[in-house]
Amino acid sequence: MQKNLGFSGRSDAIRAGIRSFVAEEKQKEDLSGNVNAILLVVHNDEYDNQVNGIKHSYEDLITTHLHSKIEGDKCMELFMLKGEAGSVSSITKDFQINKRMDTVKLVTL
């Protein structure tokens, strides 16, 4: 992976990963007011009920929800969010702390 991404060594790849993580966390901390965002969640289909449990807690925040099978047992959830920054951060954190979610990415618009 380090060669494919053009890193000269593992340390460079690790530093880049840490910088990316810190930048994402800072972006979430800096959110304020009303925001529009996209939340991407990838998980095994056996955990659909956990996704639905979180989703139902934030129905007032979710304007659009797309569910798609992406490969094998994997599912992708795409949430369009509109609302208070604190709520956007909360739904993101609820998915991130759930160990059954493979990927959780927030993009603010």
C-alpha positions as CSV (number, residue, x, y, z in Angstrom):
1,M,0.0,0.0,0.0
2,Q,2.8,2.4,0.8
3,K,4.3,2.0,-2.6
4,N,0.9,2.4,-4.4
5,L,0.3,5.7,-2.5
6,G,3.9,6.9,-3.2
7,F,5.2,6.8,0.4
8,S,8.9,6.1,0.8
9,G,8.4,4.1,4.0
10,R,5.9,2.9,6.6
11,S,6.6,5.8,8.8
12,D,5.5,8.2,6.1
13,A,2.3,6.3,5.5
14,I,1.5,6.2,9.3
15,R,2.2,9.9,9.6
16,A,-0.1,10.6,6.6
17,G,-2.8,8.5,8.2
18,I,-2.5,10.3,11.5
19,R,-2.7,13.7,9.8
20,S,-5.8,12.6,7.9
21,F,-7.5,11.4,11.1
22,V,-6.6,14.6,13.0
23,A,-7.9,16.8,10.1
24,E,-11.2,14.9,10.1
25,E,-11.6,15.2,13.9
26,K,-10.8,19.0,13.7
27,Q,-13.4,19.4,10.9
28,K,-16.0,17.8,13.2
29,E,-15.0,20.0,16.2
30,D,-15.2,23.2,14.1
31,L,-18.8,22.5,13.0
32,S,-21.2,25.1,14.2
33,G,-24.7,26.3,13.3
34,N,-26.8,24.5,10.7
35,V,-24.9,22.3,8.4
36,N,-25.4,20.1,5.4
37,A,-23.4,16.9,5.3
38,I,-23.1,13.4,3.8
39,L,-22.5,10.5,6.1
40,L,-21.2,7.2,4.6
41,V,-21.4,4.0,6.6
42,V,-20.2,0.5,5.5
43,H,-21.2,-2.6,7.5
44,N,-22.1,-6.3,7.1
45,D,-25.7,-6.8,6.3
46,E,-26.3,-8.8,9.5
47,Y,-26.0,-5.4,11.4
48,D,-28.8,-3.7,9.5
49,N,-30.8,-3.6,12.7
50,Q,-28.1,-1.6,14.5
51,V,-28.0,0.9,11.7
52,N,-31.8,1.2,11.8
53,G,-31.7,1.8,15.6
54,I,-29.2,4.7,15.2
55,K,-31.1,6.0,12.1
56,H,-34.4,6.2,13.9
57,S,-32.9,8.3,16.7
58,Y,-32.0,11.0,14.1
59,E,-35.0,11.0,11.8
60,D,-35.3,14.8,12.1
61,L,-31.7,15.2,10.8
62,I,-31.7,12.7,7.9
63,T,-33.2,14.2,4.7
64,T,-32.3,11.2,2.5
65,H,-31.1,7.7,3.1
66,L,-29.8,5.3,0.5
67,H,-29.0,1.7,1.2
68,S,-27.0,-0.4,-1.3
69,K,-25.4,-3.9,-1.3
70,I,-21.9,-3.3,-2.5
71,E,-20.3,-6.8,-2.4
72,G,-21.0,-10.1,-0.7
73,D,-22.4,-9.4,2.7
74,K,-21.4,-5.7,2.7
75,C,-23.9,-2.8,2.7
76,M,-23.4,0.9,2.2
77,E,-25.6,3.5,3.8
78,L,-25.5,7.0,2.5
79,F,-27.2,9.6,4.7
80,M,-27.8,13.2,3.6
81,L,-28.0,15.3,6.8
82,K,-29.3,18.8,7.4
83,G,-29.4,20.3,10.9
84,E,-27.5,21.5,13.9
85,A,-23.8,20.8,13.9
86,G,-24.0,19.1,17.3
87,S,-26.6,16.6,16.0
88,V,-24.5,15.9,12.9
89,S,-21.5,15.2,15.2
90,S,-23.6,13.0,17.4
91,I,-24.9,10.7,14.7
92,T,-21.4,10.4,13.3
93,K,-20.0,9.5,16.7
94,D,-22.8,7.0,17.3
95,F,-21.8,5.1,14.2
96,Q,-18.1,5.4,14.9
97,I,-18.3,4.0,18.4
98,N,-20.2,1.0,17.1
99,K,-17.6,-1.6,16.5
100,R,-19.7,-3.4,13.9
101,M,-19.4,-0.6,11.4
102,D,-16.5,-1.1,9.0
103,T,-16.3,2.5,7.7
104,V,-17.8,5.8,8.8
105,K,-17.0,9.0,6.9
106,L,-18.5,12.4,7.3
107,V,-18.2,15.0,4.5
108,T,-19.6,18.5,5.3
109,L,-20.9,20.6,2.4
